[in-house]
Amino acid sequence: MSNRIIPMSKELAQESPEKEMSFLEHLEELRWHIIRSLLVLLVAAIVIFTMKTWVFEHIIFAPKHDSFATYRFFCGISDLTCLRPKQFDLITRDIGEQFFMHIKVSLWLALIFTFPYVFYEFWKFIEPGLYKNEKKAAGGMVFSCTSLFFLGVSFGYFIITPFALNFLIGYSVGADAISSPTLASYVSYMTLCTLPTGFLFQMPVLVYFLSRIGMITPTIMKRFRKHAVVVILILAAIITPPDVISQFLIGIPVFLLYEISIMISGRVEKKRNKALSDL
């Protein structure tokens, strides 16, 4: 009996986290991860803040002009697909609006550019608490998450933003209503079209990780596919500007990611079943 108990205890020891830490030690370690992330974020924001002219002309205001990559791409296909930006001027109503929008833009651009490091710090905090099978399942997590994040942000910037801007600026309820968007509203819409999209594109990685540790299966995802469509459309309506085009522009690719996640979960389950059958 004792010979059976000892190997089992060794196996459990291997599956346990690397080290036990007290609650205060966890808080101390978390504090330093947060401090390092905030310092990197602050430095990046300061650097971006000093590049005001270049940032606003080549990034923020770029979707307003014909030279934007999206317009040139669609116009290069044919005249039928050619998309021209609506001409509009941005106004400021508050004295400090331009200054505060400059700070806001610097912060959210810094968050985008430093996301790999911030996520790395987050991952290094939770990694020691994972079990052996969870660490194995999460291999390449930092690279996968940052790649999908940049893909989502790029999709929001190059696809959702120009279509949303053209629809909203061109929409009119009558001749007496003239569109005079403020700089604050323009920056807010750009933020909504990019940052949340980057986080939504994390779905395949999350599903892969949960499938590897057995918390989700392709059967469950298929069973709740209809519910997922409703949730995706609701999320798209929340994080995008209030128009149907933007909602579907983000909803369709996220639903495709859901379908891809089902296939990923299926492959993980197939490999797990094969490994169990070989035992």
C-alpha positions, 0 to 999 in steps of 0.5 A: 500500500505504501509503495502505491502512495509514494509515487502518487504523492510525487506525481502530485508534487510535480503537478503543483505550482513551483513555489508556495507564497504568502498572500503578502508576498503575492501582493508584493510581486504583483506590485512590482509587475504593475510598477514595471508595466506602468513605467514602460507605459509612461516612458512610451507615452512621453515619447509619443507625446513629443512626436505630436505632429507626426502622430496626429498627421500620420496616424490619427488624422490619416483616415480622413485623407485620400492617401490612407491605405484602405482607400487606395487599396479599394480604389485600386481594385475597381471604381465600384469598390472605390471608397472616398473619405467624406471631407469634414473639419474637426472643431474644439469647444473646450479650451483644453480639449486639444491638450487633453486629447493629445494626452489621451492619444499618447496614452492609448497609443502607448498601451498598444505599442507596449502591449507585448511587454505589459502582457509579458509582465502579467504572464510572468506573475500568473505563470508560477501559479499554474500547474504543469499541464497548464504551463504546457498548454500555454506555451507561446502564450505571449507571442500568440496573444500579442500577434492577435492583439496587433491583428485586431487593432490593425483590423479596427484601424484599417477596416472599421475606422474608415467605414464607420467614419464615412457612414457616420459623417455622411449620415444626415437627418436633414439639411438643417443638421450639419455635421461638425464633429469635435476632436474629442468625439473623433478620438473617442471613436478611433479608440473604440474602433481599435483597442476593444477589437484587439482584445476581442481577437484573443478568443482563439488563444483563450479557447485553445488554453481552456481546451487544453486544460479540459474546461471547454470542448467543441461540443459545448461551443457548437451547442451554444453557437446561437447564443454566441452570435447574440453575445458577439452582436451585443459586444460589437454594438457596445464597443463600436460606434452606434451604427449597423455597419460598424457592428457587422464589420466587427461582428462578422470577423469575431464570429469567424474567430469563434468558428476557428476556435471550434476547430482549434478546440476540436484538434486539441480534443482529438489529440487528448483522446489519442494520447489517452488511448495510447496509455 
